[in-house]
């Protein structure tokens, strides 16, 4: 199977692993306080430690910090005990057959956004980066996966996310709020908190502060 025919999360995983190998363990990322070594350990733990998954999924909810503490402790252990190249090899090879992350539904729901975002976390923290051109079907998959990030970003004020590459397509959450326009990858990065590197345009409703 050629690389171009792989599912989108597998292509993003492979490209990210290549970049992690190329940059080494000490390169910056767009995740505050994380180097490439931190990010590689996060992805490897996510694939191989089901007991870490609740911490990732519930970190933003009340009481979630306690679960997240365990997830991050597992990452620190892996980073301290395993050579970086081996950790990147774990990222590249993907989850073992018994991991819940191998289930097609889980991959579709979580891996498309996970690997697209973290690939850009590494790319866009390096000098001279430029946005990638993704195929329409790839942007469509990212657009379909925007829901959780959009709800978090909307909060109580509401939000409109509008595709700049497909006229007339938008996601409206709540009443009013800002309108954020861009390609789906850029919107996903913005909604996931990568505000400094997301290429979007933002407009506020009349009368908004």
N, C-alpha and C positions, 0 to 999 in steps of 0.2 A: 504494500500500500504506500503510495507516495505521500509526502508530507502534506501536500495541498489537499488531499482527500481525507485526511484525518478530521475527526470532529473538532470544533473550535477550541474547547478546553484542552484537548491534547496538543493542538498546535501551539497554543499559548504556553502550555507547560514546557514543551520542548524548547521554544524560543527563549523562555525565561531561564531555563537551566543552562542553555548555551551562554546567555549573558552573565549569569552568576559565575560560571566557570571562567569566562573571559575577564571579569572585573576583580575576582578574588574576594576575600572575606571582609575587607575593610572599606569598601566603597559605600558612599552615602545612598540613602533611599528617601523617598517622600514620606515614609512612615517616621514620625517624630521619634528620635532617639535610636532608631534602628539602622544598623549597617546591613550589608548584604548577608553577613553571617547570621544576624538575627532573623532576617526574612526567610532564609533557607531553612533554618531550624523550625520556624513557625510552620512552614508548609510540610516539612517532613513529619512533624508531630501531628498535624492535622490529618495526614494520610494514615498514620500508624497507631495512634492512640485514641480510641473511641472515648476514653474518659476525659479527653481534652475538649471534645466537641461541645458539651453544654456551656463551657466557659466562653467559647467563641460565639455561640449563638445567643447567649443571654447576658453578655457583658454590659450592654447598654440599659438593661432593665434593673429595677430596684433589687438589690441583693445579688446582682450578677457579678459584682467585683470579687466576691469570695470565690466563685467558680472560676473566674478568669485568672485569679492568683494561681490556682493549681495548673491551669493550662500554660501559663508563662513560666512556672517553675519547671515543667517538663521540657519546655524549649531551652531554658538555661542549662538544664542537665545535659541535654543532647549536645548543645553547642560546646559545653565544657569537656565532654567525654569523647567526642567523635571528630576526626579530622574534617575540615571544611569540605574537601573534595568528596569525601564519602557521604556527607549530608546532601550535597548537591546531587550526587548519584542517586540517593533515595528520592529526592524531588523528581529527578528525571524518570525514574522507573515507575513512579506512581504508587498507589496504595496496593497492599497485598490483597489476595483474592478474598480474604475473610473480612476486609474492612467495609463498613457501610458506605464509604465513599466510592466503592466500585459499582454500586447500584445505579442503573441508568437514570432513574428518577432523581437520585441525589446529585449525580453529575450534572444533569440539566439544570436543577434548581440552584446549585451552589457553585459548581466549578467554573461555569462560563464567566461569571462575574469575578470570582476569586482570582483566577489566573490572568484575566485581562487587566484587572486593576493592579495586581502586584507586578505584572510585567511592566506596566507603565510607571509604577512606583520606582522601579530601578531605572528604566530608560530616562525618565524625565528629571531624575536627580543628577544626571551626567551633563557635562558641558556640551552645548551645541545640539541638543536634541531637537527633533522636529516631529510633528504629528505624523502618524502612519496613515496610509490610505487603506481602509478595510473594504472588503467586498460588501455589496448590498445585503447578502444573506447573513454575513457576520454582524453587520450593524443591526439587522432585524433581531438576531438572537440577543444582542445586548439590550435592545429596546424592550424585548419581552421580559428580561430579567431585572428591570429597573424598579419593580414595585417596592421591595423592602427599603431600598435606599431612598426612594422618593418619599415614602411615608415618614421616614426619620427626618429627612430634610424639610418636609412641609411643616412639621410641628403643628401648632394651633393656628397659625396664620394662613395656612393654605399655600398652594404652589401650583404653577402650571409649567410643565416641561414640554417643550415644543421641538420637534425634529426640524433641523434646518435643511436636511438632505431629502426630505419627503414632505412636500407641501400638504398642510391640512392634518398632519398627525400630531396629536398632543395627548398628554396625560394630565388631567385636572384633579387636584386633590384639595378638597375643602372649597371654601368660598374666598375669592379674591387672592391676595398674596402676590408674590413676584412671579414674573414669567421669565424662565430661563430657556434660551434657545441655543441649540448646537446639535452636532451629530451625536448619536446615541452613546458612543464611547466617551465623548467629552461630558455629556450629561451625567453618565454614570460616575465618572471621576469627580465631578462637582458635587453630586448628591452624596458621595462617599467621603466627602470632606477634603478632597484634593483641590481646594479652591484656587490655590496659587498657580497651578499648572493646567487647569482645565480651560480649554479654549471655548468659552461660551459668551453669549451676550445676555445681560440681565436688564429687565425693565420692571418698574414698579407701577401699580395702578395709580390713577390720578388721586392726589390728596394724601398718598402714603408718605411717611417720613423718609 
